[in-house]
Amino acid sequence: MGDPSKEQGKKRRLDIFGSIFPREYDFEGMLADQAGHIQVGVQTFVNWLQTRPLQDPAKLEELEEEADRMRHDLEEKLITSFSTPFDRQDIYSISRQIDYILNYAGETAREMYAFGVEPDGPIAGMADALLAGTACVAAGVKVMNRNNAELEEQIRLARAAIHRIEDIYIMGMADLLHTNDAMAALRKREVYHHLRDAGRALRNTADIMHRTAVGLA
């Protein structure tokens, strides 16, 4: 549990700094909105996996495009802003990495649809873990610079989801290596790999958030 006197001292310093150099933009709010949008996108991906037969993932592409617009808007404001609530490089990196999460989910859907790959246990498992981790990131971003204890808890839960993705990927790949259908294995390997990449973007996001939490402590 944090020291109340230290928290009050930090708040006073931030208030003084803010009165001298007022913030032009609410970057914390913008990151929270973007993370929430990414969560909706990953949920859409998970729902898409449950449709039969798989449909053209056009809705997912629309969500990707909107996420890109949100990221570009944040980046433009970041360039022109005089002050930020925490390191501007971290703000940029969080925004970029959560965008990668949805990008990889979208690429996974497009490849599955194009290659004729049906969802299997590892695909569904990695997608569910990705959604759980993304939800933790969205919840954590909302409390950044406000509640470090809650932020740390969300980071811990996100990392648990990341470990699940890695474990499922390894087990899924092990099964693929023992299949007799080389072409089917190759197609699924591409899908597994993109989901693992999404998990790595999630891991990078959690790492940056943790670094920020330590810096704000």
N, C-alpha and C positions, 0 to 999 in steps of 0.2 A: 504494500500500500504506500502511495507517495506521501512525502512530507508536506503537510498543508502550508507551512511557512515558505517552503521552496516554491510550491505552486503559486502562492500569492505573489512572491517576489518576481517570478517569471512573468506573471500576468501584468504586474505593474510596469516591468521593462517593455513588454509588448505594447501596452497602452501608451507609454511615453513615446516609443518609436513611431507608433501609428499616428499620434497627434502631430509629429513633426513631418513624417513622410506617409501621408494617407495612401491607402491602397486604392488603385483605380478599379480593380476587378476582384471578384470573389473566386479565386482560383480553387479554394477548397470546395466550394459549391459546384464549380464547373467539373472538377474531378469526380465528385460524388454523382453528378448527373451522367457523366460519361460511363462510370463504372456501373451504374444502374442500368444504363442502356446496353452495355456489354452483357450483363447478367440476363436481360431479356433476350438478347441474341442467342446466347448459349442455351437458354431454355427452349427457344424456338428450334434450335438444332436438335436437342434431345427429343422434342415432340415430333420433329420431322423423321427421326430414326424409327419412330413407332408406327409410321404410316405404311400401308401395304396396298399396292406396290409403291415404291418410292417415287415421289413426284419431283419435278423440276424445282430445285430449292430457290426459286425466285424471291420469295419473301426474305430469306436469309441474306441474299445479295442486297436487297433494299436496306436492311438493317446495317449491313456493313458500310454501305455508302453514307448513311446517316451518321454512323460512328466516325467515319473519316471526316465528315464536315465538322463534327463536334471537336475532334482533335485538331483540325486545322484552325478553327476559331480560337481554341486555347493557345495554340502556338503563336498565332498572330498577336494576341493580347500579351503573351509572355514576352515577346520581343520589345513591345512598346512600354511595358509596365516598369515603373521606377522601383517599386518595392513588392515583395512577395511574402506570403506567410512563412515559407521555409525555402530552402535552397531551390533556385529556379531549375537547376539541372535535374533535381529529383522530381520536380513537378513535371518537367518534360518527359523524363524517363518513365514515370508511372503511366502517364497518358499514352505513351508509345507502346509500352508493353501490354497494357490491357487491350489496346487496339489489336495487337498481334494475336491475342487469345481468340477474338472473334474472327480475325482473318483466317487463322488456321482451321477453325471450326467450319467456316464457309468453304475453304478449299477442300476439306474432307468431304463435305456434302456434295460438292460439284464432282469430285473424283468418283465417289461412290455411284452417283447417278450416271456419269459417263462410262464408267468401267463395268457397270452392272453388278456391283458388289452389294450383297445383302448384309444387313446388320447381323453380327454374331455376338456371343457373350463378351469377348474382349472389347469390341467396339462399344457396346452398350455400357459396359462397366467403366471404361475410360471416360465416356461422355458424361455419365452420372457423376463421377468423381470430379471432372472438370467443372461441372455445374456447381457442385458443392463448394469447391475451392473459389470459384468466381463469386459466389454469394458471400463468402467470407471476405473477399477483397472489397466488394461493394459495401459491406457493413463496416469494414475497417476504415475505408476512406472517409466515411461519414463522421468518424470520431477523431480523425487525425488532427493533432494540435489542440485536442480538447480532452481526451480521455485515453491516456497511454495504457492503462491496465486493460481496457476493453480492446484497444488496438492490438496489444500483444496477444490477447486471447484469440482474436480473429486470425492473426498471422499464424499462430500455433495450429489452429484448425485447418487453415489453408495448406500448410505444409503437410499435414496428415493426408489431405486429399491428393497432394502432389506425389507423396510416397505410394498411394494406392494406384495412381496412374502408372508409375514406373513399374510396380510389381505386376500389374495386369499386362503391361506391354511385354515384359520379359516372358511371362507365362504364355501369352498369346503367340509370341514369336517362336518359342520353343515348340509349340504344337504345329505351327506352320512349317517348321524345318523337318517335321516328320511326315508331312503329307505327300501323297503321290502325285497330286495335281500341281505341277510347278507353276503354271500360268495363273491359277487361282491364288496360289500362295504369293506370287509376285504382286498381284493386284491388291490383295489384302495387306501385304507388307507396306505398300505406299500409304494406305489408309491408316494403319497403325502408327506409322511414322509421323504423319501430320498431327494425329491426336497427341502423340508424345511431344511434338514441338509446341502444341498449345499448352501442354503441361509445363514445359520449360519456360514459356512466356509467363505463365502463372507463377512459377518459382521466382523468376527475375523480379516480378512485381512485388511479391512478398518480401524478397530480400531488400529491395529499395525502401519499401514501407518500414521495414525493421530498422534500417539504417537511419531513416528519418526519425523514427521514434526514439532511438538512442540519442540522436543529435538534439532532440527537443527536450530530453529528460533533464 
